[in-house]
Amino acid sequence: PIGFWWPYWGGNSGRLIAFDVGDSAAPKFVSDVNLATNQWWNFSPAYSANGLAYLSHQSFVKPPPIITCDDSTGTCQTNDPPDWVWMQRWYLDVVDYADPKEPAVRGPVNIPGTLKGISNGGELLYTVGPRWTASTNWWYDGPEYLDASAYDGVEVHLVDSLELSRAWPHPVMVNGEHIFLGSPSVA
């Protein structure tokens, strides 16, 4: 049996350290996977199912130009983002521990927010994140969304989405197939 050590604060720094805990009195180091060797940051807690560890990270990317076309005239206009505009993206990281001494890291997959939990053996992902609300100016107006997405091992597909309260905080906890949403008190 392989166990994982997670930092005590509930998240992690993108580093997964595996130990053989077959003898709980004498754990043995097995492997070390460091996902934070590049510009990735803000890793979620890790969730496990079927020998896989699931977690998410954030990264900033330059947004592409937005092209809008007028159907009546056929003319198109390109709106390039200002140099100072960057987009925050979230990515799913999956580490396969079929061979605990040499874990395989799958390529990151874009997801709609920070990973908050998994169900159905990792086939359903729950994330929380914002949305761009004006596709022509890269604007975000504040709400976050709880999203359920299907993961087939290669791609992620949005299944359903729920806008969360604009009042803070609005914690989300996933426990198996149960989702708990917190709401702030109203004074």
Backbone as a ProteinNet text record, in pm:
[ID]
protein_1_A
[PRIMARY]
PIGFWWPYWGGNSGRLIAFDVGDSAAPKFVSDVNLATNQWWNFSPAYSANGLAYLSHQSFVKPPPIITCDDSTGTCQTNDPPDWVWMQRWYLDVVDYADPKEPAVRGPVNIPGTLKGISNGGELLYTVGPRWTASTNWWYDGPEYLDASAYDGVEVHLVDSLELSRAWPHPVMVNGEHIFLGSPSVA
[TERTIARY]
83.5	0	86.7	43	116.2	30	90.4	20.6	84.8	14.8	66.6	75	179.4	192.9	150	54.1	8.8	45	89.1	117.8	-4	18.2	-87.7	-194.1	-168.9	-267.9	-375.5	-372.6	-481.6	-457.9	-367.6	-332.7	-197.3	-135.5	1.5	71.9	198.9	281.2	309.3	230	252.6	351.4	380.5	476.4	404.5	412.9	349.1	458	462.3	563.7	492.8	535.5	470.1	559.1	494.6	562.7	492.5	567.4	511.3	482.7	354.2	314.3	264.2	312.4	277.6	313.8	426.8	466.5	454.9	344	319	423.7	497.4	602.4	730	741.2	862.6	826.7	763.3	731.7	858.7	846.6	961.8	929.7	1022.7	1008.5	998.5	903.9	886.1	914	851.9	872.8	838.4	885.3	864	831.4	711.6	671.5	656	729.4	722.3	662	537.6	468.5	498.8	562.4	585.7	726.3	768.4	902.2	897.4	783.8	766.3	686.6	602.3	524.4	392.1	371.6	247	246.5	128.1	118	-22.5	-44.9	-173.9	-237.3	-168.5	-218.1	-330.6	-430	-540.8	-496.5	-577.2	-552.7	-564.5	-501.8	-508.7	-621.6	-685.1	-792.6	-750.8	-782.7	-736.2	-851.1	-833.3	-927.9	-857.9	-871.9	-821.6	-673.5	-592	-448.2	-405.5	-497	-466.5	-479.3	-392.5	-403.3	-445.5	-552.3	-606.8	-583.9	-532.6	-519.4	-521	-532	-533	-427.3	-390	-298.6	-347.4	-289.3	-321.4	-199	-226	-120.5	-177.5	-92.8	-137.3	-96.1	-186.9	-159.4	-206.5	-144.9	-186.9	-314.3	-421.7	-545.3	-530.6	-601.8	-597.4	-679.6	-655.8	-740.2	-884.5	-977.4	-1118.9	-1160.3	-1213.3	-1254.1	-1406.4	-1464.5	-1608.9	-1638.1	-1739.7	-1775.7	-1920.2	-1943.4	-2078.2	-2134.6	-2242.1	-2301	-2356.7	-2406.6	-2468.5	-2365.2	-2250.3	-2148.7	-2033.7	-2018.2	-1908	-1774	-1773.7	-1647.6	-1620.5	-1493.4	-1451.8	-1360.2	-1365.2	-1282.3	-1206.4	-1078.2	-995.7	-970.6	-998.7	-976.3	-862.4	-740.2	-623.9	-626.5	-591.3	-588.1	-474.3	-492.2	-382	-263.6	-144.1	-24	-29.7	-99.2	-103.3	-209.2	-290.6	-397	-345.9	-364.3	-331.3	-452	-470.2	-582.8	-533.5	-612.3	-583.7	-652.1	-578.6	-633.5	-608.1	-696.5	-682.4	-660.8	-581	-550.1	-560.9	-612.2	-618.4	-487.5	-430.3	-310.8	-350.7	-311.9	-340.7	-209	-181.8	-60.9	-104.5	-54	-89.6	14.6	-30.9	58.4	51.1	20.6	20.6	157.2	263.7	399.3	442.6	425.8	452.6	596.1	690.3	829.5	854.2	773.4	784.5	644.8	585.5	451.6	451	343.2	329.1	243.2	292.4	220.2	153.6	20.9	-52	-37.9	-54.8	-50.7	-164.6	-141	-246.6	-360.8	-482.5	-603.7	-673	-712.9	-781.2	-915	-940.3	-1065.7	-1120.3	-1249.7	-1310	-1283.7	-1200.1	-1172.2	-1086	-1072.2	-994.3	-1066.7	-996.1	-1055.4	-1097.8	-1224.9	-1280.3	-1313.4	-1312.6	-1341.1	-1369.2	-1379.4	-1407.5	-1511.7	-1577.7	-1666.1	-1665	-1736.8	-1745.7	-1606.9	-1519.1	-1385.4	-1300.4	-1327	-1249.3	-1307.8	-1421.2	-1483.1	-1564.2	-1596	-1669.2	-1586.5	-1560	-1478.4	-1567.2	-1538	-1610.2	-1509.6	-1536.4	-1445.4	-1522.4	-1449.7	-1507.9	-1417.6	-1478.7	-1400.9	-1490.2	-1429.2	-1503.5	-1528.2	-1601.8	-1627.5	-1596.1	-1549	-1540.6	-1683.3	-1728.7	-1868.3	-1887.4	-1783.6	-1794	-1684.6	-1723.7	-1624.8	-1544.6	-1579.2	-1503.8	-1404.7	-1408.4	-1314.7	-1247.6	-1257.7	-1190.4	-1231.2	-1357	-1404.3	-1463.9	-1442.7	-1497.2	-1576.1	-1704.3	-1787	-1811.5	-1739.7	-1745.5	-1799.4	-1899.2	-1952.1	-1859.2	-1868.6	-1798.8	-1902.7	-1858.3	-1948.3	-1895.5	-1986	-1955.6	-1985.1	-1885.8	-1901.6	-1879.5	-1961.4	-1940.8	-1896.3	-1784.9	-1730.1	-1697.2	-1718.4	-1682.7	-1537.6	-1462.5	-1322.8	-1307.9	-1264.4	-1252	-1108.3	-1019.9	-879.3	-795	-860.1	-787.9	-842.1	-975.6	-1039.1	-1141.7	-1176.5	-1277.9	-1393.5	-1515.9	-1635.3	-1732.2	-1777.3	-1869.6	-2003	-2050.4	-2178.8	-2285.9	-2254.6	-2352.4	-2279.3	-2348.2	-2287.7	-2390.3	-2345.1	-2432.2	-2361.8	-2426.3	-2368	-2381.8	-2272	-2272.8	-2310.3	-2347.9	-2386.5	-2275.5	-2314	-2213.7	-2167	-2236.7	-2194.5	-2086.9	-1987.3	-1876.4	-1885.4	-1830.8	-1770.7	-1877.7	-1841.4	-1930.4	-1848.9	-1817.4	-1735.2	-1807.6	-1728.9	-1780.1	-1698.5	-1767.9	-1699.4	-1764.8	-1681.9	-1731.1	-1688.9	-1785.6	-1758	-1824.4	-1745.6	-1802.2	-1899.7	-2023.6	-2124	-2209.5	-2170.6	-2244.6	-2167.2	-2238.1	-2178.6	-2242.2	-2159.1	-2207.2	-2169.5	-2269.3	-2248.9	-2276.1	-2178.3	-2198.8	-2253.1	-2326.3	-2375.9	-2352	-2321.3	-2293.6	-2421.6	-2406.5	-2522.9	-2562.7	-2688.8	-2739.4	-2773.9	-2708	-2729	-2840.3
-120.5	0	125	222.9	348.8	457.2	539	652	780	889.7	1017.4	1110.8	1189.9	1291.4	1422.6	1490.3	1620.8	1723.4	1842.1	1945.3	1969.3	2006.2	2012.2	2116.5	2217.2	2321.8	2285.8	2167.5	2121.5	2137.4	2222.3	2236.5	2173.7	2208.7	2163.1	2254.8	2235.8	2320.9	2256	2158.4	2089.5	1976.2	1937.3	1829.4	1713.8	1595.9	1476.5	1378	1346.3	1255	1128.1	1014.2	886.9	803.9	736.8	647.5	512.5	408.6	275.5	268	253.7	249.5	110.3	8.2	-129.6	-162.4	-109.5	-119.1	22	50.7	187.6	237.4	146.8	187.5	228.2	190.5	222.4	256.9	374.1	413.3	425.3	388.5	395	487.6	577.9	669.1	588.4	627.8	558.6	650.8	770.4	860.9	1004.5	1094.1	1237.6	1296.2	1353.8	1418.8	1567.4	1649.7	1794.3	1857.1	1902.6	1964.4	2113.1	2171.1	2315.7	2352.1	2296.3	2326.4	2429.9	2495	2594.1	2711.7	2773.1	2889.9	2852.2	2725.5	2683.2	2723.9	2754.6	2797.9	2770.9	2797.8	2784.8	2647.7	2544.3	2407.5	2380.7	2306.3	2267.4	2150.4	2116.2	1988.1	1875.1	1763.8	1649	1555.9	1493.1	1396.3	1267.8	1153.4	1028.4	933.2	855.4	750.3	656	527.5	424.6	439.6	472.5	484.5	612.9	708.6	837.4	948.8	1047.1	1167.5	1281.7	1353.3	1464	1593	1695.6	1826.8	1929.7	2056	2160.8	2264.5	2340.4	2452.8	2569.3	2685.9	2804.7	2848.1	2920.3	2975.7	3097.8	3194.2	3311.9	3296	3332.2	3327.4	3458.1	3493	3610.7	3574.6	3653.4	3618.4	3641.7	3563.3	3584.2	3706.4	3760.5	3871.4	3823.3	3916.4	3885.3	3940.9	3855	3895.8	3894	4007.5	4016.7	4054.3	3991.2	4016	4063.6	4156.6	4206.8	4120.7	4044.8	3954.6	4027.9	4149.5	4221.1	4276.2	4322.7	4380	4284.1	4183.8	4089.3	4142	4260.1	4314.2	4260.8	4241.8	4190.9	4290.8	4291.5	4381.5	4298.5	4327.1	4256.2	4346.8	4296.1	4369.2	4298.7	4353.7	4295.9	4335.4	4243.2	4279	4376.9	4465.5	4553.7	4470.6	4525.3	4452.6	4408.9	4484.6	4455.4	4352.3	4303.9	4208.7	4065.6	3989.7	3846.9	3772.2	3649.1	3567.2	3461	3441.2	3336.1	3208.9	3100.4	2971.6	2866.7	2768	2655.3	2529.2	2439.6	2315.4	2197.3	2087.6	1962.4	1888.1	1843.5	1759.8	1622.6	1518.2	1382.3	1304.7	1242	1161.6	1017.1	928.3	786.5	710	647.5	573	422.5	378.3	234.7	175.3	249.7	213.3	320.1	296.6	400.4	453.6	373	419.5	514.6	502.9	588.5	638.7	728.7	778.1	848.6	829.7	893.7	1018.8	1129.9	1256.4	1280.2	1289.5	1319.4	1467.2	1500.5	1641	1719.1	1844.5	1924.4	1951.7	1958.7	1982.7	2106.3	2199.9	2321	2286.4	2343.1	2324.3	2461.2	2470	2601.1	2665.3	2608.1	2668.9	2577.7	2613.4	2533.7	2404.2	2293.6	2163.4	2159.6	2125.9	2118	1975.4	1881.7	1743	1662.4	1530.9	1438.4	1337.2	1273.4	1162.1	1065.1	956.4	853.6	808.1	783.1	733.3	831.1	960.7	1062.3	1099.8	1041.4	1074.5	1203	1249.9	1374.9	1466.6	1586.7	1685.4	1801.1	1857.8	1974.1	2086.8	2200.2	2314.1	2440	2540	2670.6	2775.4	2866.2	2972.4	3078	3188.9	3299	3274.2	3363.7	3360.8	3498.1	3499.7	3626.1	3659.7	3781.4	3813.9	3900.9	3964.7	4046.4	3998.6	3925.9	3862	3958.9	4086.1	4181.7	4266	4258	4342.1	4269.4	4138.7	4057.9	4098.9	4132.6	4181.6	4069.3	4076.5	3981.2	4061.2	4027.1	4109.4	4052.3	3949.7	3908.4	3772.6	3716.8	3590.1	3472.2	3374.9	3248.7	3142.1	3035.7	2928.7	2795.1	2711.8	2572.6	2497.3	2428	2354.2	2206.2	2125.5	1980.4	1949	1879	1846.5	1698.8	1640.7	1500.7	1495.6	1399.5	1380.6	1238.8	1225.5	1093.9	1042.7	1107.3	1068.3	1150.8	1224	1306.2	1448.3	1462.2	1592.7	1611.1	1738.9	1774.9	1841.7	1800.6	1854.9	1902.4	2026.4	2083.6	2009.8	1969	1899.3	1995.6	2071.3	2163.7	2272.1	2384	2498	2566.6	2617.5	2687.5	2814.2	2930.3	3055.3	3060.2	3090.9	3099.5	3240.9	3254.7	3383.7	3485.9	3610	3716.3	3763.2	3723.4	3755.9	3656.2	3705.9	3620.5	3592.1	3485.5	3376.5	3280.5	3195.5	3090.3	2962.2	2898.1	2776.6	2661.1	2576.5	2457.2	2338.4	2231.5	2108.7	1992.9	1907.7	1790	1668.5	1582.2	1458.5	1346	1280.2	1177.6	1240.4	1192.8	1247.3	1355.7	1398.2	1501.7	1632.4	1740.2	1872.9	1960.4	2023.1	2111.2	2253.9	2342.7	2483.8	2565.1	2645.5	2735.5	2868.5	2937.4	3069.7	3164.3	3290	3385.1	3423.7	3461.4	3505.6	3643.5	3671.2	3801.2	3880.5	3995	4074.2	4171.7
0	0	0	-72	-80.9	-19.1	62.7	121.5	72.5	83.6	39.5	157.6	161.7	264.1	203	265.7	218.4	325.3	286.6	386.9	475.5	599.3	698.9	672.1	588.6	570.4	468.6	411.5	327.2	179.4	139.5	-1.4	-23.9	-131.9	-150.4	-246.7	-259.7	-344.5	-478.4	-515.9	-641.5	-630	-508.9	-485	-417.6	-479.5	-426.2	-386.3	-258.6	-205.8	-159.6	-211.7	-179.9	-87.7	7.8	101.7	101.5	120.3	142.8	292.4	327.2	467.6	505.4	433.2	465.4	609.9	655.6	795.9	851.6	919.3	965.4	1064.1	1126.8	1220.3	1146.4	1019.3	943	798.2	773.8	636.9	553.2	424.2	334.2	218.4	189	75.8	-53.7	-142.3	-269.7	-388.1	-389.6	-503	-466.2	-552.1	-534.5	-671.6	-685.3	-810.1	-781.1	-853.8	-835.1	-960.2	-950.9	-1064.2	-1076.4	-976.1	-973.7	-1021.4	-1132	-1183.6	-1295.8	-1313.2	-1419	-1362.8	-1442.4	-1398.2	-1331.8	-1298.6	-1236.6	-1089.3	-1037.6	-898.2	-846.4	-720.2	-652.2	-675.2	-634.2	-648.1	-548.3	-592.8	-505.8	-418.5	-318.6	-250.4	-352.7	-324.2	-414.2	-370	-468	-444.6	-514.9	-456	-516.6	-545.7	-653.2	-691	-787.3	-762.5	-853.2	-888.5	-790.4	-813.4	-881.4	-896.4	-958.5	-855.9	-864.4	-781.8	-873.3	-833.7	-911.6	-834.2	-900.2	-840.6	-951.5	-915.8	-1017.3	-984	-1086.3	-1067.4	-1152.2	-1127.1	-1204.9	-1283.2	-1390.2	-1472.9	-1542.9	-1574	-1648.4	-1793.8	-1883.7	-2027.1	-2090.6	-2199.6	-2274.9	-2352	-2339	-2409.9	-2560.5	-2638.9	-2784.1	-2822.8	-2941.1	-2989	-3004.1	-2990.3	-3008.6	-3144.2	-3228.2	-3362.1	-3368.8	-3406.7	-3422.9	-3567.8	-3623.7	-3763.3	-3772.1	-3862.4	-3890.4	-4003.1	-3973.1	-4072.3	-4194.4	-4173.4	-4285.8	-4383.6	-4332.3	-4422.2	-4450.9	-4365.6	-4384.2	-4335.6	-4275.9	-4224.7	-4084.6	-4058.2	-3927.2	-3859.2	-3727.4	-3648.3	-3545.1	-3531	-3433.6	-3314.7	-3196.1	-3072	-2998	-3011.5	-2943.1	-2796.5	-2706.8	-2564.1	-2536.9	-2442.1	-2403.8	-2352.2	-2360.8	-2318.5	-2172.9	-2089.7	-1946.8	-1908.8	-2004.5	-1974.2	-1987.3	-1882.1	-1881.3	-1829.1	-1874.2	-1828.7	-1731.4	-1630.2	-1533	-1580.9	-1589.4	-1633.8	-1526.9	-1522.6	-1431.3	-1513.3	-1459.8	-1529.3	-1433.4	-1485.5	-1410.8	-1429.3	-1319	-1320.7	-1267.6	-1338.1	-1294.9	-1292.4	-1177	-1161	-1140	-1223.4	-1221.1	-1140.6	-1030.9	-942.1	-965.4	-1089.1	-1119.4	-1086.5	-1116.6	-1074.3	-974.9	-844.7	-744.6	-745.8	-793.3	-797.2	-914.1	-1018.2	-1136.7	-1176.2	-1097.1	-1129.9	-1266	-1341.4	-1472.1	-1457.6	-1509	-1502.9	-1638.3	-1638.4	-1761.6	-1794.4	-1920.5	-1961.5	-1899	-1861.4	-1798.7	-1896.3	-1841.2	-1919.4	-1861.8	-1948.3	-1904.4	-1839.6	-1720.3	-1647.8	-1608	-1570.9	-1547.4	-1411	-1326.2	-1196	-1111.4	-984.4	-890.3	-858	-859.7	-828.5	-682.1	-659	-523.4	-483.1	-578.8	-546.5	-671.6	-651.4	-761.5	-714.2	-808.2	-776.3	-894.4	-879.6	-983.5	-1029.4	-933.7	-966.1	-1043.9	-1031.1	-1101.8	-1237.2	-1271.9	-1400.6	-1394.2	-1273	-1255.4	-1165.9	-1214.7	-1143.8	-1100.6	-983.5	-934.3	-915.7	-979.3	-973.3	-936.4	-885.7	-857.1	-920.3	-997.4	-1060.8	-1123.5	-1167	-1228.5	-1377.4	-1439.7	-1584.4	-1642.1	-1764.7	-1838.8	-1878.1	-1848.3	-1874.7	-1997.9	-2045.5	-2166.4	-2261.7	-2362.4	-2449.3	-2533.6	-2530.9	-2612.7	-2533	-2399.9	-2324.1	-2207.7	-2201.4	-2100.8	-1958.7	-1937	-1809.1	-1726.1	-1596	-1500.1	-1397.2	-1377.2	-1289.6	-1150.4	-1109.2	-971	-933	-999.8	-949.1	-976.5	-890.1	-913.6	-943.3	-1007.6	-1047.4	-997.6	-952.5	-924.2	-1052.8	-1105.5	-1230.4	-1207.5	-1271.5	-1276.1	-1418.7	-1431.4	-1563	-1570.6	-1687.2	-1711.1	-1757.9	-1703.7	-1743.3	-1795.6	-1919.8	-1983	-1985.8	-1912.4	-1910.6	-2005.3	-2096.5	-2193.4	-2196.2	-2199.3	-2209.8	-2097.7	-2075.3	-1976.7	-2049.9	-2017.6	-2081.9	-1974.1	-1984.6	-1887.2	-1890.1	-1772.1	-1759.4	-1709.9	-1604.8	-1548	-1470.3	-1448.2	-1381.8	-1293.1	-1179	-1084.7	-1039.3	-1061.5	-1014.2	-862.7	-794.5	-648.5	-605.8	-481.5	-425.8	-447.1	-467.6	-480.8	-343.7	-239.3	-103.6	-61.2	7.1	49	197	245.9	169.5	119.2	26.7	-20.2	-39.7	72.7	65.9	-1.7	-66.1	-132.9	-84.1	-46.4	-7.4	-80.6	-138.9	-209.2	-129.5	-100.2	-28.6	-107.4	-193	-279.7	-376.9	-377.4	-467.5	-402.4	-282	-210.3	-217.4	-246.9	-255	-147.6	-66.3	39.5	4.2	0.6	-29.9	94.7	132.6	245.6	196.4	282.4	245.2	361.4	330.3	437.1	511.1	635.8	712.2	664.1	668.8	627.6	754	770.3	892.7	876.1
[MASK]
+++++++++++++++++++++++++++++++++++++++++++++++++++++++++++++++++++++++++++++++++++++++++++++++++++++++++++++++++++++++++++++++++++++++++++++++++++++++++++++++++++++++++++++++++++++++++++

